[in-house]
Amino acid sequence: MKWIMWSLGVSMLFSLQLHAQKRTIIDEIAWVVGDETILLSDIENQLIYLKQSGSKVDGDPMCFIPEQMAIQKLFLRQAKIDSISPNESMVIQAAERWISQKINEVGGKERLEELLGRTISQIREERRKALREESVVQQVQQTIMGNIKVSPSEVNRFYEKVNKDSLPFMPETVEVQIVTIKPKVSVEEIDKIKAKLRLYAAEVNAGKRDFSLLARLYSQDKGSALKGGELGFYGKAELEPEFANVAFSMDPKKVSRIVQTRYGYHIMQFIEKKGDLVNVRHIMLRPSPSEEAVTAATARLDSIAHKIAVDSLSFADAARYLSYDEDTRNNSGVMVNNKASGSGHLQGTAQFQMEDLPQEIGPIVSKMKEGEVSQPFTLEDKDGNTVVAIVKLRKRNPGHRANVSQDFQIIKDFVLREKQQQALNKWIQEKQAETYIKINPKWRHCKFIYPGWIKE
């Protein structure tokens, strides 16, 4: 299924990136799939993007590219037959966010228009078109694969027959429990943060200072600070409730009142509103605990660690009743791997490769033995707050070749993907047989993944 998703991603990217390329070829129809055409210029542009991006494909790219485009045409044709439509609100939001991101990356709307050889309105419509196509293609694929399941017996039969050396090598993983305590932040520190934000707001409202510059200089939201505090277009449900309530109701001519969220304290400046989407700048400041507060939290955790060591308190109960971390509190303190990169197959499990652990935790766990509890240490949680933590190495899983006893879910996922791909292959072959397809003789020499494109 990877090659299908590749084709969708590439088509979405170059539909915007290659309009600035000068076409030096005379256009002609290369393929006809149903009532849709694939132009020679479309294939040439895909090839340019492929070379620029450094992507590689199996075989001749001039054969691979049009076949991928033709497969997409089959899915789009089926979407029309089944009256499948995209979620227009999500399409609009995603397109606006992409445009806003690109404007920030290249340094302005005019620069983006220059690079892509299109006006913003044209770029917006092309992006929306690509997103609509991606959405309906995914929905068609889901209808084909949605009811496919894999039984335990199928997994076991696959494992018995497969060449074990062909199975992936699973690197060492660890399972970790955590207890955290958030040091108290003084009222004085909070008042100091609020006073700074009030001053910034007053200076901007009076025309003395620029909000974007203040955000770059002082905002602790590192992601938006580089962009002058600009967030891009978001729907109300995508923002923190307290933040959204103000962002969607603020006076466009004035800096907002101070808003508190779990990340810190914010002030905002209105930029633009489009339907159900709003774009604002913000400055966020986060109050920090004093050294005394961190020391007190460390002492408390040290006491908890001692009780665990003498068996008067279990680590699970300490996490359940004493930990600040709400993500692990109801799971006996067991951390869950949310990383999609690297060891993506571990996402959503309790297993971590060492590089997937938070940077403050990895070096500590790497030196621990199973069952050992660490000394208290400080780290920054997912919301950016300073917390004090202790961790326990619950289990260390040595590296090994994948097997059904230790990696049943991973092998099951592999078998499921194989069945899904087989279903897609069968569907494509059936649609090839019943769809009008005409290919320019220049492509009749190609060795396609699906030979049914060429009809005698």
Salt bridges, closest charged atoms under 4 A:
ASP27 OD2 - ARG23 NH1 3.75
GLU28 OE2 - LYS442 NZ 3.23
GLU36 OE1 - LYS73 NZ 3.76
GLU36 OE2 - LYS80 NZ 3.26
GLU88 OE2 - ARG132 NH2 2.75
GLU96 OE2 - ARG124 NE 2.53
GLU96 OE2 - ARG128 NH2 3.34
GLU96 OE1 - LYS274 NZ 3.25
GLU105 OE1 - LYS102 NZ 3.37
GLU114 OE2 - ARG111 NH1 3.17
GLU125 OE2 - ARG132 NH1 3.16
GLU126 OE2 - HIS19 NE2 3.17
GLU126 OE2 - ARG118 NE 3.11
GLU133 OE2 - LYS129 NZ 2.90
GLU154 OE2 - LYS419 NZ 3.08
GLU172 OE1 - ARG396 NH1 3.36
GLU175 OE1 - ARG394 NH1 3.32
GLU189 OE1 - LYS192 NZ 3.45
GLU203 OE1 - ARG209 NH1 3.37
ASP221 OD2 - HIS282 NE2 2.80
GLU238 OE2 - ARG97 NH2 2.72
GLU240 OE2 - ARG262 NE 3.17
GLU272 OE2 - LYS274 NZ 3.82
ASP317 OD1 - ARG320 NH1 2.51
ASP327 OD2 - LYS382 NZ 3.79
ASP383 OD1 - ARG262 NH1 2.72
ASP383 OD1 - LYS382 NZ 3.57
ASP407 OD2 - HIS400 NE2 2.70
GLU434 OE2 - LYS431 NZ 3.05
GLU456 OE1 - ARG444 NH2 3.94
